[in-house]
Amino acid sequence: MRYGQGGCISKCDSESKSNILSTLLKLSQQTWAQIKSSPRNKLGFEKMPQEEFRIAMSSTVTPEVKMIVFRYSDKGRIAGYRIHDILHVVLVGEELYKH
């Protein structure tokens, strides 16, 4: 995340911040197998090509990185990538990608 820019938690309101943290806490209590088997509109995720995002990725996110997106509210999303058992959160907020 680039502090103060689109896709950064600093741009989210208090309710969104609370929902993001709540979702990350719930995810942290699940195995990746459980997360994979969850519907994407619950605690599951969907894969999203980087070119679908409206917000530019940090230069640390190379083109071959496979992005995954979780929901924290009807419109709110958490986007990141997984390395082993770690989710690296890259973007949060609404309107992160083209629908």
Contacts in CASP RR format, 6 or more apart in sequence:
PFRMAT RR
TARGET T0000
AUTHOR 0000-0000-0000
METHOD contacts of the structure
MODEL  1
MRYGQGGCISKCDSESKSNILSTLLKLSQQTWAQIKSSPRNKLGFEKMPQ
EEFRIAMSSTVTPEVKMIVFRYSDKGRIAGYRIHDILHVVLVGEELYKH
1 7 0 8 1.000
1 8 0 8 1.000
1 9 0 8 1.000
1 58 0 8 1.000
1 89 0 8 1.000
1 90 0 8 1.000
1 91 0 8 1.000
1 92 0 8 1.000
2 8 0 8 1.000
2 58 0 8 1.000
3 10 0 8 1.000
4 10 0 8 1.000
4 11 0 8 1.000
5 11 0 8 1.000
5 55 0 8 1.000
6 55 0 8 1.000
6 91 0 8 1.000
7 55 0 8 1.000
7 91 0 8 1.000
7 92 0 8 1.000
7 93 0 8 1.000
7 96 0 8 1.000
8 91 0 8 1.000
8 92 0 8 1.000
9 17 0 8 1.000
9 20 0 8 1.000
9 92 0 8 1.000
11 93 0 8 1.000
12 20 0 8 1.000
12 92 0 8 1.000
12 93 0 8 1.000
16 72 0 8 1.000
16 73 0 8 1.000
16 76 0 8 1.000
16 92 0 8 1.000
16 93 0 8 1.000
16 94 0 8 1.000
19 72 0 8 1.000
19 73 0 8 1.000
19 76 0 8 1.000
20 72 0 8 1.000
20 78 0 8 1.000
20 92 0 8 1.000
20 93 0 8 1.000
22 72 0 8 1.000
23 43 0 8 1.000
23 70 0 8 1.000
23 71 0 8 1.000
23 72 0 8 1.000
23 78 0 8 1.000
24 78 0 8 1.000
24 89 0 8 1.000
26 43 0 8 1.000
27 35 0 8 1.000
27 43 0 8 1.000
27 70 0 8 1.000
27 87 0 8 1.000
30 38 0 8 1.000
30 43 0 8 1.000
32 82 0 8 1.000
32 85 0 8 1.000
34 43 0 8 1.000
35 43 0 8 1.000
35 44 0 8 1.000
35 45 0 8 1.000
36 44 0 8 1.000
36 45 0 8 1.000
38 44 0 8 1.000
40 46 0 8 1.000
40 71 0 8 1.000
41 71 0 8 1.000
42 71 0 8 1.000
43 70 0 8 1.000
44 70 0 8 1.000
44 71 0 8 1.000
45 68 0 8 1.000
45 69 0 8 1.000
45 70 0 8 1.000
46 68 0 8 1.000
46 69 0 8 1.000
47 66 0 8 1.000
47 67 0 8 1.000
47 68 0 8 1.000
47 69 0 8 1.000
48 67 0 8 1.000
48 68 0 8 1.000
48 69 0 8 1.000
48 79 0 8 1.000
48 97 0 8 1.000
49 67 0 8 1.000
50 57 0 8 1.000
50 61 0 8 1.000
50 63 0 8 1.000
50 65 0 8 1.000
50 67 0 8 1.000
52 97 0 8 1.000
52 98 0 8 1.000
53 67 0 8 1.000
53 79 0 8 1.000
53 91 0 8 1.000
53 96 0 8 1.000
53 97 0 8 1.000
54 95 0 8 1.000
54 96 0 8 1.000
54 97 0 8 1.000
54 98 0 8 1.000
55 91 0 8 1.000
55 96 0 8 1.000
57 65 0 8 1.000
57 90 0 8 1.000
57 91 0 8 1.000
58 90 0 8 1.000
61 67 0 8 1.000
61 81 0 8 1.000
61 90 0 8 1.000
65 81 0 8 1.000
66 81 0 8 1.000
67 79 0 8 1.000
67 80 0 8 1.000
67 81 0 8 1.000
67 90 0 8 1.000
68 79 0 8 1.000
68 80 0 8 1.000
68 81 0 8 1.000
68 82 0 8 1.000
68 87 0 8 1.000
69 77 0 8 1.000
69 78 0 8 1.000
69 79 0 8 1.000
69 80 0 8 1.000
69 96 0 8 1.000
69 97 0 8 1.000
70 77 0 8 1.000
70 78 0 8 1.000
70 79 0 8 1.000
71 77 0 8 1.000
71 78 0 8 1.000
72 78 0 8 1.000
72 92 0 8 1.000
75 94 0 8 1.000
75 95 0 8 1.000
76 92 0 8 1.000
76 93 0 8 1.000
76 94 0 8 1.000
76 96 0 8 1.000
77 91 0 8 1.000
77 92 0 8 1.000
77 93 0 8 1.000
77 94 0 8 1.000
77 96 0 8 1.000
77 97 0 8 1.000
78 89 0 8 1.000
78 91 0 8 1.000
78 92 0 8 1.000
78 93 0 8 1.000
79 89 0 8 1.000
79 90 0 8 1.000
79 91 0 8 1.000
79 92 0 8 1.000
79 96 0 8 1.000
79 97 0 8 1.000
80 87 0 8 1.000
80 88 0 8 1.000
80 89 0 8 1.000
80 90 0 8 1.000
80 91 0 8 1.000
81 87 0 8 1.000
81 88 0 8 1.000
81 90 0 8 1.000
82 88 0 8 1.000
END
